[in-house]
Amino acid sequence: MKTTRSTLIKSIAATFAALMLTACGSDSGGGGGGGSTGTSSISLTDAPIDEALDVTVRFDGVEFQPADGDRFMLYLADTTGTCEVVDVQDSANPCEVNLLDYQGVDRITIVDRATMPAGQYSWLRLILNNEPGSITLINGNNYDLRVPSGAQTGLKLNGGFIVAVGNHTDYTIDFDLRKSVHDPVGLPEYILRPTLRMMDNSQVGSLSGIVDTSFFEGGDCTGAVYIFDGDTIDAPDDEDGDGGGPDPITTVMVPDDGTHEYMVGFLTEGDYITAFTCDALADDPTVDDIAEDFSFLSEATVTIVAGENTVQNFLPAP
């Protein structure tokens, strides 16, 4: 069953096809020729990490590279209790985001309807503060987050996007913290190597459902739902980087709270394989666990429709 979720998308821009036609038909090739502009918003969301209470990341700006034009920067700062675009860099007041506050269909907007040159863009880069972040674990211990080469390179998203002439385009960047945060043994800090997805909000839907209580009986289930792109995967795999089978595009924990509900937001319209496991804690993102300590207990194919919520419940095999 599919039901419309009004809170999924705060504003629906033109469809992607319309954006393509508008941008290609404009007199701006991509970077700034002709003076044609549009507005764009950039938001952040998170697929949460199981062992943390707080994952704070600090940003000084967003750098943009037009496909045909000079790159430029939008500086970010927080001087009024919210992230805002400012005229000059203000590293003393960075845009600070606790990513764990924005899960499922929730997001925080860090660039709000900024006027930009219209056209095709090759990439954007999130520029980190010189104190990039911190993590607080469920045991209360707090550690710095180190981002390898982050001060020099920031967090770059390739793949391209469009700012439409005279229109508003709205994008969300997903931090998958279960893939991105690593505990280097012997060091007094954690490492952030972000796995990022960028989605056009006019093209996304959500997935939610309930996991049957019987999976959690006995108290030895740490549940999670894994989402794989496409509908033809023979054997969904764990998260292991380049090894083993196809990796999930995102995962979400299922709380052992008596209701066992889950929610995944910002999935681009299309077909997906979903799978439930009780072995989430055994999934080391750097190695292939599938043959030993990790298995899926229930799988299903789902179709995501833009602007709608798809419901998929997980039941034991008959």
C-alpha contacts under 8 A as a table, 3 or more apart, distances in Angstrom:
res1	aa1	res2	aa2	distance
1	M	310	T	6.65
1	M	311	V	6.00
2	K	308	E	6.76
2	K	309	N	5.79
2	K	310	T	4.75
2	K	311	V	6.16
3	T	308	E	6.02
3	T	309	N	5.45
3	T	310	T	6.74
3	T	311	V	7.97
4	T	307	G	6.75
4	T	308	E	4.52
4	T	309	N	5.78
5	R	8	L	5.64
5	R	307	G	7.06
5	R	308	E	5.76
5	R	309	N	5.90
6	S	9	I	6.94
6	S	307	G	7.95
7	T	10	K	6.52
7	T	105	V	7.72
8	L	105	V	5.66
8	L	106	D	7.71
8	L	205	G	7.36
8	L	206	S	7.50
8	L	265	G	7.68
8	L	307	G	6.93
8	L	308	E	7.90
9	I	12	I	6.56
9	I	201	N	6.53
9	I	202	S	7.64
9	I	307	G	7.01
11	S	170	D	7.61
12	I	170	D	7.71
12	I	201	N	6.93
12	I	202	S	5.21
13	A	167	N	7.44
13	A	168	H	5.88
13	A	169	T	5.74
13	A	170	D	6.84
13	A	201	N	7.94
13	A	202	S	5.93
14	A	18	A	6.05
14	A	19	L	6.32
14	A	167	N	7.56
14	A	168	H	7.76
14	A	169	T	7.61
14	A	202	S	7.13
15	T	18	A	5.25
15	T	19	L	6.28
15	T	202	S	6.24
15	T	203	Q	7.40
16	F	19	L	4.97
16	F	20	M	6.24
16	F	202	S	7.44
16	F	203	Q	7.39
17	A	20	M	5.10
17	A	21	L	6.35
18	A	21	L	5.14
18	A	22	T	6.04
19	L	22	T	5.12
19	L	23	A	5.96
19	L	162	I	7.22
19	L	163	V	7.73
19	L	164	A	5.50
20	M	23	A	5.29
20	M	24	C	5.95
20	M	162	I	7.55
20	M	164	A	7.68
21	L	24	C	5.26
21	L	25	G	5.90
22	T	25	G	5.20
22	T	26	S	6.17
22	T	164	A	6.18
22	T	165	V	6.35
23	A	26	S	5.31
23	A	28	S	7.61
23	A	29	G	7.96
23	A	118	A	6.88
23	A	119	G	5.21
23	A	120	Q	7.35
23	A	162	I	7.40
23	A	163	V	7.30
23	A	164	A	5.22
23	A	165	V	5.98
24	C	29	G	7.51
24	C	119	G	7.36
26	S	29	G	7.38
26	S	36	S	7.58
26	S	119	G	7.96
26	S	165	V	6.78
27	D	33	G	7.27
27	D	34	G	5.80
27	D	36	S	7.01
28	S	31	G	7.03
28	S	32	G	6.22
28	S	33	G	5.01
28	S	34	G	5.39
28	S	35	G	7.07
28	S	36	S	5.83
28	S	117	P	7.75
28	S	118	A	6.28
28	S	119	G	6.18
29	G	32	G	7.42
29	G	33	G	6.54
29	G	67	A	8.00
29	G	68	D	6.15
29	G	118	A	7.82
29	G	119	G	5.80
29	G	120	Q	7.36
30	G	33	G	7.37
30	G	66	P	5.48
30	G	67	A	5.59
30	G	68	D	4.91
30	G	69	G	6.37
30	G	117	P	6.94
30	G	118	A	5.86
30	G	119	G	3.76
30	G	120	Q	4.84
30	G	121	Y	6.58
31	G	65	Q	7.92
31	G	66	P	4.72
31	G	67	A	6.55
31	G	68	D	4.98
31	G	69	G	3.77
31	G	70	D	6.30
31	G	71	R	7.86
31	G	117	P	5.74
31	G	118	A	6.90
31	G	119	G	6.65
31	G	120	Q	7.72
31	G	121	Y	7.77
32	G	35	G	5.85
32	G	36	S	7.02
32	G	37	T	7.96
32	G	69	G	6.23
32	G	117	P	5.02
32	G	118	A	7.02
33	G	36	S	7.27
33	G	69	G	7.86
35	G	117	P	7.16
36	S	117	P	6.15
36	S	118	A	5.80
36	S	165	V	6.16
36	S	166	G	7.67
37	T	115	T	6.52
37	T	116	M	5.47
37	T	117	P	4.46
37	T	118	A	4.52
37	T	163	V	7.85
37	T	164	A	7.47
37	T	165	V	5.34
37	T	166	G	6.14
38	G	115	T	5.70
38	G	116	M	5.64
38	G	117	P	6.41
38	G	118	A	5.36
38	G	163	V	5.90
38	G	164	A	5.46
38	G	165	V	4.80
38	G	166	G	4.72
38	G	167	N	5.25
38	G	168	H	6.08
38	G	169	T	7.87
39	T	113	R	5.08
39	T	114	A	5.14
39	T	115	T	4.39
39	T	116	M	5.81
39	T	163	V	6.89
39	T	164	A	7.66
39	T	166	G	7.43
39	T	167	N	6.30
39	T	168	H	4.70
39	T	169	T	6.38
40	S	111	V	7.53
40	S	112	D	6.97
40	S	113	R	4.83
40	S	114	A	5.37
40	S	115	T	6.67
40	S	116	M	7.07
40	S	163	V	6.55
40	S	168	H	5.51
40	S	169	T	4.79
40	S	170	D	5.71
40	S	171	Y	7.73
41	S	109	T	7.00
41	S	110	I	7.62
41	S	111	V	5.04
41	S	112	D	4.67
41	S	113	R	4.85
41	S	114	A	6.48
41	S	168	H	7.79
41	S	169	T	6.49
41	S	170	D	4.82
41	S	171	Y	6.11
42	I	109	T	5.83
42	I	110	I	5.93
42	I	111	V	4.93
42	I	112	D	6.73
42	I	170	D	6.34
42	I	171	Y	5.08
42	I	172	T	5.73
42	I	173	I	7.33
43	S	107	R	6.07
43	S	108	I	5.20
43	S	109	T	3.97
43	S	110	I	5.57
43	S	111	V	6.86
43	S	171	Y	6.29
43	S	172	T	4.57
43	S	173	I	6.10
44	L	99	L	7.76
44	L	102	Y	7.57
44	L	107	R	5.35
44	L	108	I	5.33
44	L	109	T	6.45
44	L	110	I	7.40
44	L	172	T	5.51
44	L	173	I	4.87
44	L	174	D	5.95
44	L	175	F	7.39
45	T	99	L	6.64
45	T	102	Y	5.16
45	T	103	Q	5.87
45	T	104	G	7.66
45	T	105	V	7.84
45	T	106	D	6.50
45	T	107	R	4.69
45	T	108	I	6.77
45	T	172	T	6.94
45	T	173	I	6.24
45	T	174	D	4.87
45	T	175	F	6.24
46	D	99	L	5.86
46	D	100	L	6.59
46	D	102	Y	5.89
46	D	103	Q	5.03
46	D	104	G	7.32
46	D	107	R	7.98
46	D	174	D	5.32
46	D	175	F	4.72
46	D	176	D	5.71
46	D	177	L	6.81
47	A	103	Q	6.07
47	A	104	G	7.19
47	A	174	D	7.13
47	A	175	F	6.25
47	A	176	D	4.58
47	A	177	L	5.92
47	A	178	R	7.09
47	A	250	T	6.87
47	A	251	T	6.47
47	A	252	V	5.97
47	A	264	V	7.98
48	P	100	L	6.21
48	P	103	Q	6.80
48	P	176	D	6.65
48	P	177	L	5.49
48	P	178	R	6.27
48	P	252	V	6.68
48	P	253	M	7.38
49	I	52	A	5.99
49	I	176	D	7.91
49	I	177	L	5.17
49	I	178	R	4.60
49	I	181	V	7.88
50	D	178	R	7.19
50	D	253	M	7.03
51	E	137	L	5.79
51	E	138	I	5.69
52	A	55	V	7.02
52	A	135	I	6.93
52	A	136	T	5.74
52	A	137	L	4.09
52	A	138	I	5.14
53	L	100	L	7.28
53	L	135	I	7.69
53	L	136	T	5.53
53	L	137	L	5.46
53	L	138	I	5.41
54	D	98	N	6.15
54	D	99	L	7.39
54	D	100	L	5.97
54	D	134	S	7.88
54	D	135	I	5.53
54	D	136	T	4.96
54	D	137	L	7.05
55	V	98	N	5.30
55	V	99	L	5.71
55	V	100	L	6.19
55	V	133	G	7.42
55	V	134	S	5.96
55	V	135	I	4.52
55	V	136	T	6.56
56	T	96	E	6.70
56	T	97	V	5.37
56	T	98	N	4.12
56	T	99	L	6.15
56	T	133	G	5.17
56	T	134	S	5.26
56	T	135	I	6.31
57	V	96	E	5.85
57	V	97	V	5.43
57	V	98	N	6.48
57	V	99	L	7.35
57	V	128	L	7.95
57	V	132	P	5.71
57	V	133	G	4.27
57	V	134	S	6.79
58	R	94	P	5.80
58	R	95	C	5.49
58	R	96	E	4.37
58	R	97	V	6.33
58	R	128	L	6.00
58	R	129	N	5.53
58	R	131	E	7.14
58	R	132	P	5.12
58	R	133	G	5.68
59	F	76	L	6.87
59	F	77	A	7.86
59	F	94	P	5.56
59	F	95	C	5.00
59	F	96	E	6.43
59	F	126	L	6.89
59	F	127	I	5.68
59	F	128	L	4.41
59	F	129	N	5.13
59	F	132	P	7.20
60	D	75	Y	5.93
60	D	76	L	5.08
60	D	77	A	6.45
60	D	89	Q	6.71
60	D	90	D	7.03
60	D	91	S	6.11
60	D	94	P	5.37
60	D	95	C	6.33
60	D	126	L	7.99
60	D	127	I	5.54
60	D	128	L	5.61
60	D	129	N	5.32
61	G	73	M	6.77
61	G	74	L	5.50
61	G	75	Y	4.06
61	G	76	L	4.55
61	G	77	A	7.80
61	G	85	V	7.98
61	G	89	Q	7.71
61	G	126	L	6.25
61	G	127	I	5.08
61	G	128	L	7.31
62	V	73	M	5.78
62	V	74	L	5.31
62	V	75	Y	6.46
62	V	76	L	7.48
62	V	124	L	6.84
62	V	125	R	5.60
62	V	126	L	4.69
62	V	127	I	5.60
63	E	71	R	7.04
63	E	72	F	5.75
63	E	73	M	4.34
63	E	74	L	6.33
63	E	124	L	5.53
63	E	125	R	4.98
63	E	126	L	6.51
63	E	127	I	6.99
64	F	71	R	5.43
64	F	72	F	5.48
64	F	73	M	6.24
64	F	121	Y	7.35
64	F	123	W	6.26
64	F	124	L	4.50
64	F	125	R	6.51
65	Q	69	G	7.40
65	Q	70	D	6.69
65	Q	71	R	4.32
65	Q	72	F	6.80
65	Q	121	Y	5.79
65	Q	122	S	5.72
65	Q	123	W	5.49
65	Q	124	L	6.14
66	P	69	G	5.22
66	P	70	D	6.52
66	P	71	R	6.13
66	P	119	G	7.46
66	P	120	Q	6.17
66	P	121	Y	4.10
66	P	122	S	5.76
66	P	123	W	7.46
67	A	119	G	7.93
67	A	120	Q	5.62
67	A	121	Y	4.82
67	A	122	S	5.05
68	D	120	Q	7.75
68	D	121	Y	7.93
74	L	85	V	6.29
74	L	86	V	7.36
74	L	87	D	7.88
75	Y	85	V	5.55
75	Y	86	V	5.45
75	Y	87	D	6.58
75	Y	88	V	6.21
75	Y	89	Q	5.53
75	Y	90	D	7.80
76	L	83	C	6.41
76	L	84	E	5.52
76	L	85	V	4.69
76	L	86	V	5.75
76	L	89	Q	7.13
76	L	90	D	7.50
76	L	94	P	6.66
76	L	95	C	5.89
76	L	110	I	7.67
77	A	83	C	5.62
77	A	84	E	5.62
77	A	85	V	6.61
77	A	86	V	6.49
77	A	89	Q	7.63
77	A	90	D	6.05
77	A	91	S	7.51
77	A	93	N	5.39
77	A	94	P	4.66
77	A	95	C	4.84
78	D	81	G	5.86
78	D	82	T	5.35
78	D	83	C	4.75
78	D	84	E	6.21
78	D	93	N	5.39
78	D	94	P	5.73
78	D	95	C	5.16
78	D	96	E	7.43
79	T	82	T	7.17
79	T	83	C	7.87
79	T	93	N	6.31
80	T	83	C	7.97
82	T	95	C	7.53
83	C	95	C	5.10
83	C	96	E	7.52
83	C	109	T	7.81
83	C	110	I	5.50
83	C	111	V	7.77
84	E	95	C	7.65
84	E	110	I	6.60
84	E	111	V	6.81
84	E	112	D	7.70
85	V	110	I	7.94
85	V	111	V	6.52
85	V	112	D	7.98
85	V	114	A	8.00
86	V	89	Q	7.33
90	D	93	N	5.69
90	D	94	P	6.62
91	S	94	P	5.38
91	S	129	N	6.33
91	S	130	N	7.65
94	P	129	N	6.60
95	C	110	I	7.68
98	N	101	D	5.78
98	N	102	Y	7.79
99	L	102	Y	5.57
99	L	103	Q	7.66
99	L	175	F	7.93
100	L	103	Q	6.34
102	Y	105	V	7.71
102	Y	106	D	4.86
102	Y	107	R	5.02
102	Y	108	I	6.76
103	Q	106	D	5.32
103	Q	107	R	7.04
103	Q	265	G	7.79
104	G	263	M	5.32
104	G	264	V	4.88
104	G	265	G	4.66
104	G	266	F	7.89
105	V	206	S	7.23
105	V	263	M	7.64
105	V	264	V	6.91
105	V	265	G	4.44
105	V	266	F	6.71
106	D	265	G	7.80
107	R	172	T	7.65
109	T	112	D	6.14
111	V	114	A	6.42
113	R	168	H	7.11
116	M	163	V	7.42
117	P	163	V	7.31
118	A	162	I	7.44
118	A	163	V	4.85
118	A	164	A	5.44
118	A	165	V	5.23
119	G	162	I	5.63
119	G	163	V	5.26
119	G	164	A	6.14
119	G	165	V	7.22
120	Q	160	G	7.03
120	Q	161	F	5.98
120	Q	162	I	4.61
120	Q	163	V	6.56
121	Y	124	L	7.87
121	Y	160	G	5.25
121	Y	161	F	5.28
121	Y	162	I	5.89
121	Y	163	V	7.66
122	S	158	N	6.54
122	S	159	G	6.43
122	S	160	G	4.30
122	S	161	F	6.81
123	W	156	K	7.12
123	W	157	L	5.65
123	W	158	N	4.65
123	W	159	G	6.33
123	W	160	G	5.25
123	W	161	F	7.39
124	L	156	K	5.92
124	L	157	L	5.53
124	L	158	N	6.92
125	R	154	G	6.09
125	R	155	L	5.30
125	R	156	K	4.16
125	R	157	L	6.08
126	L	154	G	5.51
126	L	155	L	4.92
126	L	156	K	6.35
127	I	150	G	7.94
127	I	151	A	7.65
127	I	153	T	7.59
127	I	154	G	4.63
127	I	155	L	6.59
128	L	131	E	7.77
128	L	132	P	5.58
128	L	150	G	6.57
128	L	151	A	6.21
128	L	154	G	5.59
128	L	155	L	7.61
129	N	132	P	4.95
129	N	151	A	7.20
130	N	151	A	6.29
132	P	145	L	6.63
132	P	146	R	6.89
132	P	147	V	7.19
133	G	144	D	6.14
133	G	145	L	4.96
133	G	146	R	7.27
134	S	142	N	7.11
134	S	143	Y	5.66
134	S	144	D	4.30
134	S	145	L	4.68
135	I	142	N	5.70
135	I	143	Y	5.35
135	I	144	D	6.28
135	I	145	L	6.41
135	I	190	Y	7.57
136	T	140	G	6.02
136	T	141	N	5.66
136	T	142	N	4.34
136	T	143	Y	6.47
137	L	140	G	5.31
137	L	141	N	5.44
137	L	142	N	6.42
138	I	141	N	7.47
143	Y	188	P	6.80
143	Y	189	E	5.14
143	Y	190	Y	6.51
144	D	188	P	7.80
144	D	189	E	5.06
144	D	190	Y	6.26
145	L	189	E	6.02
145	L	190	Y	4.95
145	L	191	I	5.49
145	L	192	L	6.17
146	R	189	E	6.88
146	R	190	Y	6.14
146	R	191	I	4.79
146	R	192	L	5.96
147	V	150	G	4.89
147	V	151	A	7.70
147	V	191	I	5.83
147	V	192	L	5.03
147	V	193	R	6.36
148	P	191	I	7.45
148	P	192	L	7.58
148	P	193	R	7.36
149	S	152	Q	5.45
149	S	153	T	5.95
149	S	154	G	7.38
150	G	153	T	5.18
150	G	154	G	4.50
150	G	155	L	6.75
151	A	154	G	5.93
153	T	156	K	7.42
155	L	194	P	7.57
157	L	196	L	7.17
157	L	197	R	7.79
157	L	198	M	7.54
162	I	169	T	7.63
163	V	167	N	7.73
163	V	168	H	7.42
163	V	169	T	6.05
164	A	167	N	5.31
164	A	168	H	6.78
164	A	169	T	6.77
169	T	200	D	7.62
170	D	200	D	6.08
170	D	201	N	5.70
170	D	202	S	7.40
171	Y	198	M	6.67
171	Y	199	M	5.47
171	Y	200	D	4.66
171	Y	201	N	5.44
172	T	198	M	5.61
172	T	199	M	5.29
172	T	200	D	6.69
172	T	201	N	6.60
172	T	266	F	7.71
173	I	196	L	6.51
173	I	197	R	5.51
173	I	198	M	4.38
173	I	199	M	6.46
174	D	196	L	5.48
174	D	197	R	5.08
174	D	198	M	6.35
175	F	180	S	7.59
175	F	194	P	6.43
175	F	195	T	6.10
175	F	196	L	5.13
175	F	197	R	7.09
176	D	179	K	5.66
176	D	180	S	6.12
176	D	194	P	7.06
176	D	195	T	5.72
176	D	196	L	6.57
176	D	250	T	6.42
176	D	251	T	7.63
177	L	180	S	4.61
177	L	181	V	5.62
177	L	194	P	7.12
177	L	195	T	7.54
178	R	181	V	6.30
178	R	251	T	7.67
178	R	285	P	7.92
179	K	194	P	7.29
179	K	195	T	6.33
179	K	239	E	7.60
179	K	285	P	6.08
180	S	192	L	5.56
180	S	193	R	4.82
180	S	194	P	4.39
180	S	195	T	5.55
181	V	190	Y	6.86
181	V	191	I	5.76
181	V	192	L	4.72
181	V	193	R	6.34
181	V	194	P	7.28
182	H	190	Y	5.82
182	H	191	I	5.10
182	H	192	L	6.43
182	H	193	R	7.68
183	D	189	E	7.36
183	D	190	Y	4.98
183	D	191	I	6.42
184	P	187	L	5.82
184	P	189	E	7.42
184	P	190	Y	6.36
184	P	191	I	7.05
187	L	190	Y	7.71
199	M	203	Q	7.52
199	M	204	V	7.21
199	M	266	F	6.94
199	M	267	L	7.79
199	M	268	T	6.80
200	D	203	Q	5.54
200	D	204	V	6.86
200	D	268	T	7.84
201	N	204	V	5.39
201	N	266	F	7.30
202	S	306	A	6.83
202	S	307	G	7.31
203	Q	268	T	5.66
203	Q	269	E	5.89
203	Q	306	A	4.99
203	Q	307	G	7.33
204	V	266	F	5.21
204	V	267	L	5.12
204	V	268	T	4.31
204	V	269	E	5.48
204	V	304	I	7.75
204	V	305	V	7.08
204	V	306	A	4.57
204	V	307	G	6.16
205	G	265	G	6.63
205	G	266	F	5.74
205	G	267	L	5.41
205	G	268	T	6.39
205	G	269	E	6.39
205	G	304	I	5.84
205	G	305	V	5.55
205	G	306	A	4.53
205	G	307	G	4.99
205	G	308	E	5.10
205	G	309	N	5.80
205	G	310	T	7.68
206	S	263	M	7.38
206	S	264	V	5.68
206	S	265	G	4.39
206	S	266	F	5.85
206	S	267	L	5.88
206	S	304	I	6.91
206	S	307	G	7.86
206	S	308	E	6.47
206	S	309	N	4.63
206	S	310	T	6.19
207	L	263	M	5.81
207	L	264	V	5.05
207	L	265	G	6.41
207	L	267	L	7.83
207	L	304	I	7.40
207	L	309	N	5.50
207	L	310	T	4.80
207	L	311	V	5.83
207	L	312	Q	7.09
208	S	261	E	7.41
208	S	262	Y	5.50
208	S	263	M	4.30
208	S	264	V	6.16
208	S	309	N	7.03
208	S	310	T	6.37
208	S	311	V	5.01
208	S	312	Q	6.17
208	S	313	N	7.81
209	G	261	E	5.75
209	G	262	Y	5.67
209	G	263	M	6.85
209	G	311	V	5.20
209	G	312	Q	4.97
209	G	313	N	4.74
209	G	314	F	7.62
210	I	259	T	7.19
210	I	260	H	5.62
210	I	261	E	4.44
210	I	262	Y	6.35
210	I	312	Q	7.38
210	I	313	N	4.85
210	I	314	F	6.44
211	V	215	F	7.59
211	V	254	V	7.80
211	V	259	T	7.97
211	V	260	H	5.44
211	V	261	E	6.43
211	V	262	Y	7.89
211	V	313	N	5.78
211	V	314	F	4.74
211	V	315	L	6.51
212	D	215	F	6.07
212	D	216	F	7.93
212	D	260	H	7.30
212	D	313	N	7.64
212	D	314	F	6.06
212	D	315	L	5.32
212	D	316	P	7.21
213	T	216	F	5.55
213	T	217	E	6.84
213	T	258	G	7.12
213	T	259	T	7.54
213	T	260	H	7.08
214	S	217	E	5.27
214	S	316	P	7.68
215	F	221	C	7.01
215	F	278	C	7.54
215	F	316	P	7.48
216	F	219	G	5.87
216	F	220	D	6.96
216	F	221	C	5.31
216	F	256	D	7.01
216	F	278	C	7.97
217	E	220	D	7.60
217	E	221	C	7.79
218	G	221	C	7.73
220	D	278	C	7.79
221	C	278	C	4.53
221	C	279	D	6.69
222	T	254	V	7.63
222	T	256	D	7.66
222	T	277	T	7.77
222	T	278	C	4.81
222	T	279	D	5.81
222	T	280	A	5.59
222	T	281	L	6.45
223	G	253	M	5.96
223	G	254	V	5.01
223	G	255	P	7.01
223	G	256	D	7.62
223	G	276	F	7.06
223	G	277	T	5.57
223	G	278	C	4.29
223	G	279	D	6.61
223	G	280	A	5.93
224	A	251	T	6.75
224	A	252	V	5.48
224	A	253	M	4.18
224	A	254	V	5.06
224	A	276	F	5.81
224	A	277	T	5.57
224	A	278	C	6.62
224	A	279	D	7.84
224	A	280	A	5.86
225	V	251	T	5.65
225	V	252	V	5.38
225	V	253	M	6.41
225	V	254	V	7.01
225	V	262	Y	7.85
225	V	274	T	6.78
225	V	275	A	5.60
225	V	276	F	4.54
225	V	277	T	6.57
226	Y	248	P	6.01
226	Y	249	I	7.92
226	Y	250	T	6.30
226	Y	251	T	4.48
226	Y	252	V	6.72
226	Y	274	T	5.65
226	Y	275	A	5.20
226	Y	276	F	6.34
226	Y	277	T	7.97
227	I	248	P	5.25
227	I	249	I	5.93
227	I	250	T	5.56
227	I	251	T	6.03
227	I	272	Y	6.63
227	I	273	I	5.95
227	I	274	T	4.75
227	I	275	A	6.73
228	F	236	P	7.40
228	F	246	P	7.74
228	F	247	D	7.00
228	F	248	P	4.51
228	F	249	I	5.64
228	F	250	T	7.50
228	F	272	Y	5.55
228	F	273	I	4.97
228	F	274	T	6.25
229	D	248	P	7.19
229	D	249	I	6.62
229	D	271	D	6.87
229	D	272	Y	4.88
229	D	273	I	6.48
230	G	233	I	7.20
230	G	270	G	7.59
230	G	271	D	5.15
230	G	272	Y	4.67
230	G	273	I	6.37
231	D	271	D	5.73
231	D	272	Y	5.31
231	D	273	I	5.51
231	D	301	T	6.21
232	T	273	I	7.95
233	I	236	P	6.15
233	I	273	I	7.37
235	A	245	G	7.41
236	P	245	G	6.93
236	P	246	P	6.69
236	P	247	D	7.73
236	P	273	I	7.90
236	P	275	A	7.56
237	D	244	G	7.00
237	D	245	G	5.26
237	D	246	P	5.93
237	D	247	D	6.08
237	D	248	P	7.50
237	D	290	I	6.40
238	D	245	G	7.76
238	D	247	D	6.27
238	D	248	P	7.25
238	D	283	D	6.64
238	D	285	P	7.87
238	D	288	D	6.79
238	D	289	D	6.63
238	D	290	I	5.97
238	D	294	F	7.45
239	E	247	D	5.22
239	E	248	P	6.42
239	E	283	D	6.74
239	E	284	D	7.12
239	E	285	P	4.95
239	E	286	T	7.51
239	E	287	V	7.75
239	E	288	D	7.32
240	D	243	G	5.81
240	D	244	G	6.97
240	D	247	D	6.80
240	D	284	D	6.83
240	D	285	P	4.53
240	D	286	T	4.84
240	D	287	V	4.76
240	D	288	D	5.16
240	D	289	D	7.64
241	G	247	D	7.00
241	G	285	P	6.43
241	G	286	T	5.86
241	G	287	V	7.24
243	G	287	V	7.09
243	G	288	D	6.34
244	G	288	D	5.91
248	P	251	T	6.94
252	V	262	Y	7.16
252	V	263	M	7.40
252	V	264	V	6.75
253	M	262	Y	7.18
253	M	280	A	7.93
254	V	260	H	5.77
254	V	261	E	6.34
254	V	262	Y	5.54
255	P	259	T	7.95
255	P	260	H	5.45
255	P	261	E	7.08
255	P	262	Y	7.75
256	D	259	T	7.41
256	D	260	H	5.79
257	D	260	H	6.02
264	V	267	L	7.52
267	L	304	I	7.07
268	T	304	I	7.13
268	T	306	A	7.15
269	E	303	T	7.49
269	E	304	I	4.92
269	E	305	V	5.03
269	E	306	A	5.36
270	G	303	T	5.59
270	G	304	I	5.22
270	G	305	V	6.81
271	D	301	T	7.17
271	D	302	V	5.81
271	D	303	T	4.45
271	D	304	I	6.25
272	Y	301	T	5.76
272	Y	302	V	5.36
272	Y	303	T	6.30
272	Y	304	I	7.66
273	I	299	E	7.17
273	I	300	A	5.87
273	I	301	T	4.58
273	I	302	V	6.34
274	T	299	E	5.61
274	T	300	A	5.28
274	T	301	T	6.10
274	T	302	V	7.12
275	A	296	F	6.24
275	A	297	L	7.45
275	A	298	S	5.66
275	A	299	E	4.23
275	A	300	A	6.44
276	F	296	F	5.55
276	F	297	L	5.84
276	F	298	S	5.33
276	F	299	E	6.44
276	F	314	F	7.16
277	T	280	A	6.43
277	T	294	F	7.78
277	T	295	S	6.23
277	T	296	F	4.54
277	T	297	L	5.60
277	T	298	S	7.39
278	C	295	S	7.79
278	C	296	F	7.47
278	C	297	L	7.54
279	D	282	A	5.32
279	D	283	D	6.81
279	D	293	D	7.25
279	D	294	F	5.47
279	D	295	S	6.78
280	A	283	D	5.43
280	A	294	F	7.78
281	L	284	D	7.78
282	A	289	D	7.38
282	A	293	D	6.28
282	A	294	F	6.36
283	D	289	D	6.13
283	D	294	F	6.70
284	D	287	V	5.74
284	D	288	D	7.50
284	D	289	D	6.93
285	P	288	D	7.83
288	D	291	A	7.46
289	D	292	E	5.74
289	D	293	D	5.88
289	D	294	F	5.55
290	I	293	D	6.53
290	I	294	F	4.78
290	I	295	S	6.04
291	A	294	F	6.79
291	A	295	S	7.89
296	F	299	E	7.30
297	L	316	P	7.41
298	S	314	F	6.25
298	S	315	L	6.87
298	S	316	P	6.71
298	S	317	A	7.15
299	E	314	F	7.56
300	A	312	Q	7.85
302	V	310	T	7.64
302	V	312	Q	7.37
303	T	310	T	7.36
304	I	308	E	7.48
304	I	309	N	7.47
304	I	310	T	6.22
305	V	308	E	5.55
305	V	309	N	7.44
305	V	310	T	7.56
